[in-house]
Amino acid sequence: MNNFDLIVVGGGPGGIFTAITAAERGFKVALLEKNKRIGNKILIAGSGKCNLTHTGKPKEFFDKYGKNGKFLKDSLNRYSPEMLKNFFRENGLPLVLVEETGKYFPETFSSLDVVELLKKKMLSLNIEIMVSTKIEKIQKKLGIFSIFTDRGVYNCDNLVLATGGKSYPEVGTTGDGYVIAKEFGHKIIPPKPALTPIYVRDYIFQELSGISFQNVRVAIWRENKKIIEKNGAVLLTHTNFSGPAILDNSRFVENGSQLEINYVGKEYVDLNKELIEETNRNGKKTIKKFLAQYFLPERFVKTILSVVNVDGELKLAELSREKRESLIKLLTSNRMEITKVGGFEVAMVTRGGVSLDEVNSKTLESKKLERLYLVGEILDIDGDTGGYNIQAACSMGVLAGKSMGRKERE
Ligand SMILES: Cc1cc2nc3c(=O)[nH]c(=O)nc-3n(C[C@H](O)[C@H](O)[C@H](O)COP(=O)(O)OP(=O)(O)OC[C@H]3O[C@@H](n4cnc5c(N)ncnc54)[C@H](O)[C@@H]3O)c2cc1C
């Protein structure tokens, strides 16, 4: 009774889509989840609205995962964003596009509806969902995996580790899968928090908490080299920079990195030229009035001007060259030393994890142990905000579920 063709450990999107895919192929499947319910991360995704995927073709997705994106080629080609959308439509919960961001959400904007749908689908396929089940040990003998849990021992021919990463440990992702994978001989790339706020030395915006910019240019620099640059929204909090463009860039922060923000979307030379031309045309105009044309929040302008020690009522003609240059530099390339990024408790994903070298990207089977599969965030792969991480987990789940073989039973 406790024997299965497949046991999936971890009830996140990766594990759930593996289980569904294999069960649709006739596999006898069990899914083990240590929490009281499945899909805890789905429930908090997109602030409870669940941003499941993004616009774009699979090939436009690859670079959203950085240098490891090519590992996802087979997963995303085999199970594209279009197919994920079809899945939800066919199962009664169509996804809708939010045009401004390119993000797809369930039409009800409810993560709970997504989890309920997935649970219903699994039950309809006779997948045994075992929640509150804690794994104590896993071993493989004579081609059979035995999973020892606090509720008994379960055996299977195929085992999937879909235990996620280490971020948001309070929802169950405490890195357990790394320990199991390591015991099976896998190399673990040290896990680090990603999609997380960035802290800088001498942060000047403590008083501006809540102010956001819709589309600014954010870059990470190291050793005088630009590592990455992304456009998007930035949120000022009372201690750090946050918002999608910051979270996406946080994936590239290492020791000695600097954060650069361009708040006006213009190069230094262009803004400098505009200011000089305006000074020549209308020298009596105040600095405050000149800056108003760039739609910067008033309190932000006040702070920036106080940093460069310029009174907003000062006339353009009275602005010294030195102050003009400092002001423009601050607006177009505010470069700051990064002191740290937010920890695992606030990071939305984990960078690092099971090394991709030892996993077959065409099947997601371990190269270390036959019939062991690894899917989702447990692997050394993470993507930008916008639905890329859930899509990746689902696509990997489907690929693994389609790739594994079923042993003949007597
Ligand atoms: C606040 C927040 C918001 C997010 N929003 C989005 C979003 O809108 N869009 C998006 O694409 N991505 C989002 N993400 C990221 C996304 O949720 C994850 O990348 C994705 O869920 C990873 O899927 P997974 O199946 O690999 O692992 P997870 O979803 O992390 O699931 C792993 C499961 O394994 C279980 N588990 C762990 N160890 C064991 C064990 N020993 N035994 C049994 N079970 C175990 C865990 O309890 C967990 O349920 C968000 C993340 C966070 C934290």
The ligand as a Gaussian input file, in Angstrom:
#p B3LYP/6-31G(d) Opt

LIG

0 1
 C        6.746000      36.561000      -0.546000
 C        6.996000      35.834000      -1.847000
 C        6.297000      36.213000      -2.978000
 C        6.541000      35.575000      -4.192000
 N        5.813000      35.949000      -5.280000
 C        6.021000      35.342000      -6.453000
 C        5.228000      35.661000      -7.581000
 O        4.283000      36.444000      -7.494000
 N        5.528000      35.048000      -8.761000
 C        6.549000      34.134000      -8.877000
 O        6.787000      33.626000      -9.980000
 N        7.279000      33.788000      -7.825000
 C        7.034000      34.346000      -6.612000
 N        7.772000      33.972000      -5.530000
 C        8.766000      32.895000      -5.681000
 C        8.061000      31.547000      -5.822000
 O        7.039000      31.437000      -4.850000
 C        9.033000      30.375000      -5.689000
 O       10.136000      30.573000      -6.510000
 C        8.344000      29.061000      -6.041000
 O        7.265000      28.830000      -5.179000
 C        9.323000      27.896000      -5.973000
 O        8.615000      26.733000      -6.197000
 P        9.145000      25.319000      -5.704000
 O        8.078000      24.345000      -6.046000
 O       10.497000      25.069000      -6.202000
 O        9.294000      25.440000      -4.123000
 P        8.327000      26.016000      -2.997000
 O        7.165000      26.699000      -3.551000
 O        9.222000      26.757000      -2.086000
 O        7.788000      24.701000      -2.303000
 C        8.613000      23.810000      -1.602000
 C        7.753000      23.032000      -0.643000
 O        8.528000      21.984000      -0.074000
 C        8.150000      21.835000       1.279000
 N        9.234000      21.173000       1.999000
 C       10.453000      21.667000       2.297000
 N       11.162000      20.753000       2.975000
 C       10.368000      19.649000       3.101000
 C       10.533000      18.377000       3.713000
 N       11.662000      18.043000       4.348000
 N        9.518000      17.504000       3.660000
 C        8.354000      17.817000       3.029000
 N        8.134000      19.006000       2.436000
 C        9.136000      19.910000       2.475000
 C        7.925000      23.260000       1.742000
 O        7.137000      23.318000       2.900000
 C        7.241000      23.861000       0.519000
 O        5.841000      23.748000       0.591000
 C        7.523000      34.548000      -4.277000
 C        8.196000      34.154000      -3.148000
 C        7.937000      34.778000      -1.924000
 C        8.675000      34.318000      -0.706000

